Amino acid sequence: MTITQIKQRKKDLDRENNVYMPHIVLVDKIIEETPSVRTIHFHFKDAKLNNEFTFESGQFAELSIFGVGEATFCISSSPTRKDHLECGINRVGLVTNALHRLGVGAEIGFRGPYGNHFPLDLMCGKNLVFIGGGIGLAPLRSLIWNVLDNRDKYGKIDIIYGARSVSDLCFKYDLDTWEEDKTLNTVITVDKGDGKWRGKEGFVSEVLRDAAPSCGNTIAIVCGPPIMIRSTFPVLEQLGFTPDQVITTLEKRMKCGIGKCGRCNIGNLYVCRDGPVFSYSRIKDFISDEY
Ligand code: FES
């Protein structure tokens, strides 16, 4: 082996052993969901990795813009649909603003998948109630499509989703498909409709109370902004759901994504390492104070 080859091999080994080293992905498609949320579709530049990469619904990844930084995003596409990956990007900071300036063909960094995932084994054979708010539909839609691609394994399915306004509804193409699917009960609500809105008005928790899904043999999966999560848990308790029957996924101040920086704790748990998916029974003692 020549000196040059040895140096290159050392570089390759350093790269392989560096847990912060991202893979390169290429942006295939961009969908503007709302004025502040876009979905990017992407695939790995390395064809072998593209074929071999696997993940589970509920897991997240770090996306990086070179020279700007990286941030955490749940993977919003379903592992049952392997041709590309999707992430929903809410424009709230430096990295997300940079991701909103990207065009098709851009190269960005990806590391992951990280974290645990939704417990499909627990959900199998049960009725499911999906409850989402705003961009919180991103991780839920990965699971919803995963479940719908295996529809015969599950019982009755309710989807309750809301946003502040009609223009804040994300993934409208999915909502249309689910509303047309007669095997599902899909209810869409906005806090306040515009002149053309013919759907429900009101907070997700109120619509949930009115819909009153049965708790029998049922798992509820909740994801949305903290205020929606905090208002939804009591309604589920009133409807008879036990804390073990309620699953949620949290996104909180994540930085490294791999349990090293200590930025994402809730109580004695790290969201990145112990979650982001938790049963309500696991987090209920500190969720009102810390989330
Ligand atoms: S994001 Fe660093 S410890 Fe969780």
Residues whose N, C-alpha, C, O or C-beta is under 5 A from the ligand:
A	BS01	FES	R253 M254 K255 C256 G257 I258 G259 K260 C261 G262 R263 C264 Y270 C272
